[in-house]
Amino acid sequence: MPDNCFMQALDQRLSVPSRQLGEPAPDADTLLRMLQSAVRVPDHGKLVPYRFLQLRGDARHALGEFLAQRSRQRDPQAAEAVVEKDRLRFSHAPLIVTVIARLQPDHKVPVQEQLLTAGCVCFALLQAAQGAGFGAQWLTAWMAYDAEVSRHLGLVGNERIVGFIHIGTPKLDVPDRERPDPATLLQDWQP
C-alpha cells in the first residue's frame, strides 16, 4: 500500500522566497536531523560527493560585504541597486546551508552522477526543512559559479557550489505555483 502521507508531503513541497524567511532558524540539533534525512540520496559508489557549509548571524553579512565588493570587481559600472542586492542576498534567512559538491574526476562514477547526487541533497534538504516546520529556498546566482567566491568560502579545486539553501521560519503563507501536468511530459518509447 502506498503511504499517502508521504505522497501528500511531496505534493505540498514549495519554496519560500528567502526574503520571506525569518527567525527562528533550525537550532544545531534540528539542522543535523534535517541533514541526516538530506543525505539519504542515491550515491553510486558511496562517494559522498558533497559537504556542507553553514552561514549564520554575522557570517551572512560578512559574505554579503564580500559579494558587494566582488560585484563591483566584476562590473565596475554596476548600478548601486545591483551591488546592494548582492550585499543583502544572505541577510534575510537566518540560516544558509551551502551544499558543496566534492568531485572526483578520475573515479569510475562520472562527474555528472556525482553532481546529480549533490543536487539531490539540495532537494532533500528543502524537503527536510519543510518537514521540520521551516521554509526554505534553493538559490544559486552568479556567486555559486564565481571562482573568487568559492575561494573566499574555502573551497578547493575539485569542489563546486551546488546551491545555497536558505532556511528559516516563513513570515507569510506562500501561494503554490502552477505545476506541469506529468501526463503531457510522459511518452512511450517504441523500438
C-alpha positions in Angstrom: 0.0 0.0 0.0 1.3 3.4 -0.8 2.0 5.8 2.0 -0.5 8.7 1.3 1.0 10.9 4.0 4.4 10.7 2.3 2.9 11.5 -1.1 1.0 14.4 0.3 4.2 15.8 1.9 5.9 15.6 -1.5 2.8 17.2 -3.2 2.9 20.1 -0.7 6.6 20.9 -1.2 7.2 24.5 -2.2 9.9 27.1 -2.0 9.5 30.1 0.4 11.4 33.1 -1.0 14.5 33.9 1.0 13.2 37.4 1.7 10.2 35.9 3.4 12.3 33.7 5.8 12.9 35.0 9.4 13.8 33.8 12.8 13.8 31.3 14.2 16.1 29.1 12.2 16.7 25.4 13.0 18.9 25.0 16.0 22.1 22.9 15.7 20.4 19.6 16.6 17.4 20.2 14.3 19.8 21.1 11.5 21.7 17.9 12.0 18.5 15.9 12.0 17.5 17.6 8.7 20.9 16.8 7.2 20.5 13.2 8.3 17.4 13.0 6.1 19.0 15.0 3.3 22.0 12.7 2.9 19.7 9.7 2.1 20.1 10.2 -1.6 21.3 8.0 -4.5 25.1 7.8 -4.3 26.6 5.5 -6.9 29.9 4.2 -5.5 29.1 5.6 -2.0 31.4 8.5 -2.7 29.6 11.1 -0.6 30.4 13.7 -3.2 29.2 16.6 -1.1 29.7 18.6 2.1 28.0 21.4 3.9 29.0 24.9 5.0 26.6 26.8 7.2 26.2 30.5 7.4 24.5 32.1 10.5 24.5 35.5 12.1 27.2 37.9 11.2 28.9 35.4 8.8 25.9 36.0 6.4 26.6 39.8 6.5 30.3 39.4 6.1 29.7 37.3 3.0 27.3 40.0 1.7 30.0 42.6 2.1 32.4 40.4 0.1 29.7 39.9 -2.6 29.2 43.6 -2.9 32.9 44.1 -3.4 33.1 41.2 -5.8 30.1 42.6 -7.7 32.0 45.9 -8.2 35.1 44.0 -9.4 33.1 42.0 -11.9 31.3 45.1 -13.2 32.7 48.5 -12.2 29.7 50.1 -13.9 27.1 48.1 -11.9 24.2 50.2 -10.6 24.2 50.7 -6.9 20.9 48.8 -6.7 22.6 45.7 -8.1 25.5 46.0 -5.7 23.1 46.4 -2.8 21.1 43.4 -3.8 24.3 41.3 -3.7 25.2 42.8 -0.3 21.8 41.7 1.1 21.4 38.3 -0.6 22.3 36.4 2.5 20.9 38.7 5.1 17.2 37.6 5.0 17.1 33.9 6.0 18.7 33.3 9.4 20.5 30.1 8.1 22.0 29.3 4.8 23.4 25.9 4.2 25.8 25.9 1.2 25.9 22.5 -0.4 29.3 21.8 -2.0 30.0 19.1 -4.5 33.3 17.3 -3.9 34.0 15.9 -7.3 36.4 13.0 -8.1 37.0 13.4 -11.8 39.2 10.3 -12.1 36.7 8.0 -10.4 34.7 5.4 -12.4 31.5 7.2 -11.3 31.1 10.0 -13.9 31.3 13.6 -12.6 27.8 14.2 -13.8 26.4 11.5 -11.5 28.4 13.0 -8.6 26.9 16.4 -9.3 23.4 14.9 -9.5 23.9 13.3 -6.1 24.9 16.7 -4.6 21.8 18.2 -6.4 19.6 15.5 -4.8 21.0 16.6 -1.4 19.8 20.1 -2.1 16.3 19.0 -2.9 16.2 16.5 0.0 17.3 19.3 2.3 14.4 21.5 1.1 12.0 18.7 1.9 13.6 18.1 5.3 13.3 21.8 6.2 9.7 21.8 5.3 9.1 18.5 7.2 10.7 20.1 10.3 8.3 23.1 10.0 10.6 25.6 8.3 10.6 27.2 4.9 13.4 27.0 2.5 14.6 28.1 -0.9 17.4 26.7 -3.1 19.3 29.6 -4.8 22.5 29.8 -6.8 23.0 33.0 -8.9 26.4 34.2 -10.2 28.1 33.7 -6.8 27.7 29.9 -7.0 29.8 29.9 -10.1 32.4 32.5 -9.3 35.9 31.3 -8.5 36.7 34.2 -6.1 33.6 33.5 -4.1 34.5 29.8 -3.9 38.0 30.7 -2.8 36.6 33.1 -0.2 34.4 30.3 1.2 37.4 27.9 1.4 36.5 25.6 -1.5 39.4 23.7 -3.1 40.0 22.8 -6.8 37.7 19.8 -7.0 34.7 21.5 -5.2 31.8 23.4 -6.6 28.9 25.2 -5.0 25.7 23.4 -6.0 23.3 25.5 -4.0 22.7 27.9 -1.2 19.8 26.6 0.8 18.2 29.5 2.7 16.2 28.2 5.7 14.0 30.0 8.3 10.5 30.4 9.5 8.1 31.7 6.8 6.8 35.2 7.5 3.7 34.6 5.4 1.8 31.8 3.6 3.3 31.4 0.2 0.9 30.5 -2.6 1.7 27.5 -4.6 2.6 28.0 -8.3 1.1 26.1 -11.2 2.9 22.8 -11.7 3.3 20.9 -15.0 1.0 18.1 -15.9 3.1 14.9 -15.9 0.8 13.3 -18.4 1.9 15.8 -21.0 5.6 15.0 -20.3 5.4 11.2 -20.4 5.9 9.3 -23.6 6.2 5.7 -24.5 9.3 4.6 -26.3 8.7 2.2 -29.2 11.5 0.2 -30.7 
